[in-house]
Amino acid sequence: MNDLQAVRAVLVTPPPAEDVVDRSRHRLQNRMQGAPRRRVRPLAIGAGLVAAAAAAAVVVATLPGTPAPAPPPQAVAPVVTGQQVLLAAATVAERTPAGTGKYWYVKTATDNVVYENWYTADGHTWFRGAKSGGKVRSLGLYPLRLAGTTVTFEQLRTLPSDPAALRDWLVNAIAHSGARTSAGPLTAEDRERELLLSMVSLVSTLPAQPAVRAAAFRSIAAYPGVRDLGPVPGGRGFLLPGDYRLVVDPVTARISHTSMFVTADGAIYGASGPQGAQVSSGWTDSLPK
């Protein structure tokens, strides 16, 4: 059984109810005791013996006190680990077509805040939210964001699909990004956070290629300190280093909820609540009115 098959629970058909078995046993006994004798023709002796033997076997099997035949062994649902869920999501992501469209659309929603962004391959961005009065506004040229690192559509198309090579690419991009915090240059801890958030962005809010998304899922599965929180609404929950939460739907290989995401201007937004923010993304051919 592979990791993808292990995610699905095994369904077992229940045995018949006891009262159904008792009624069938009594009907058979009554029919046999009340049936009239019949003369057996000579040529049918062999067949009659076979039928009598079969009937006797049924009587013995159904008489009260006779041990019932052992039920078939029950199928046991496999234990699915968090790492298997992430690896299964990687397999689904790898097999899912990349999709096409004029705009890459990203929506993140919490109880109080909704962000919507549309991106074109040439770098133009549109936004809708509370700050835009609920209307779609053009932001002009705005790059896509991994975390503190900007990335173009072309770079996304050429990112490595090997997990180790992808991690090396991200580490190098972060080191040369010039990103800073209010306290100054990024520390080693800051760079690790940027690396993890960049991999989360690749599987949640960026139009990465299927093989790249798969590599990012595999990197997250191997990331030290990732804790499995078990089944939660929307998929499987994970606690990432830095106390970030993530909900992965292994059936669609999509992130359904996250407690952190990177906004269009590169800020890291933390969402409160047990589920965090709801996240969705995909291609579309039109802007809303």
Secondary structure, 3 states (H helix, E strand, C coil): CCHHHHCCCCCCCCCCCHHHHHHHHHHHHHHHHHCCCCCCCHHHHHHHHHHHHHHHHHHHHHCCCCCCCCCCCCCCCCCCCHHHHHHHHHHHHHHCCCCCCCEEEEEEECCCCEEEEEECCCCEEEEECHHHCCCCEEEEECCEECCCCEECHHHHHCCCCCHHHHHHHHHHHHHCCCCEECCEECCHHHHHHHHHHHHHHHHHCCCCCHHHHHHHHHHHHHCCCCEEEEEECCEEEEEECCCEEEEEECCCCEEEEECEEECCCCCEEECCCCCCEEEEEEEECCCCC
